Amino acid sequence: MNTITLVGRLVADAELKYLPNSGTPKILFRVAVDRKYKDREGKKKVDFIPCEQLGKHVENLVQYLTKGKQIYAFGELNIDNYKDENGCWNLLLRLM
């Protein structure tokens, strides 16, 4: 089972887009999640997790997902590999 749960704050307002072929609405947003530990200088470490949600309901949801709001998000962790314009392979992690 591939399940992930995040509690954090939205980095920016969620962005509403539509899939080109089907017109299905999707929202994109990033969540800043504090790690449990601090670095050697005593500073908090933060992970910025990209998230994506699909479906008709997101057209209503997007108005509530604004910068700085604390959210609880859960879903499936997806990992995609892609080659950039320089021919280098990259890894993209995101919560779906």
Buried (B, 14 or more C-beta within 10 A) or exposed (E): EEEBEBEBBBBEBBEBEEEEEEEEBBBBBBBBBEEEEEEEEEEEEEEEBBBBBEEEEBEEBBEEBEEEBEBEBEBEEBEEEEEEEEEEEEEEEBBB
